[in-house]
Amino acid sequence: MAVNPNARAADRTKTIMRTTLDLAQEVGYAKLSIEAVAARAGVGKHTIYRRWPSKGALFLDSVLSLNETALDYPDTGDVMADLREQIYAAVDLLGRPPLGPLYQALVGEVQHNPAVAAELNDRFITPQADKTVARLKAARDQGQLAPDFDLDLAMEILSGPLYFRVLIAQQPLTHDYVDRMLEALFAGMRPRRPTTGR
């Protein structure tokens, strides 16, 4: 029986990415090398470089291959509950091994690798931001949020504390933290009741 070359190439790609993740967890991203990945995966360096132009590009694809959770927003009619459910899922995915430390290393890499930064933005950060803004817009249209609230700013306010906590403060991401963050944000997002003079 003939071996499908496309299937063989896909299997090889998966093996290389899985090996990349295994080695990154063992030695850390800084000590990860194309040579070590190639040796453990049983392929030549040229095989890797044909698919990925750099270690950063390989690492990006490998980390994003772990993201099997859709991270889509439900729409139950209660925007705060829906945000909580989606952010819980993100926290559970990004806040602990294996993806958490790997994603932290990837964010570190994008600070000095513009090509990988652009890919991460295009393939992960921007799609998630767009989903957040779309859910907030639906809530604003339903009267759950103040009509003049800046939705892009709200998305950044929702994301910023999570990145600060995991990347800067290196504190655990918990559901309790998400609840506190949402309560603080929604204090400013809810529609304002008109004040009446006495």
Salt bridges, closest charged atoms under 4 A:
GLU26 OE2 - ARG40 NH1 2.83
GLU35 OE2 - LYS45 NZ 3.64
ASP61 OD1 - ARG123 NH1 2.55
ASP72 OD1 - LYS131 NZ 2.59
ASP75 OD1 - ARG135 NH2 3.11
ASP82 OD2 - ARG135 NH2 2.71
ASP92 OD1 - ARG96 NH1 3.55
ASP92 OD1 - HIS175 NE2 2.94
GLU109 OE1 - HIS112 NE2 3.76
GLU119 OE1 - ARG123 NH1 3.40
ASP141 OD2 - LYS137 NZ 3.00
ASP148 OD1 - ARG192 NH1 3.38
ASP176 OD2 - ARG180 NH1 3.87
ASP179 OD1 - ARG84 NE 2.85
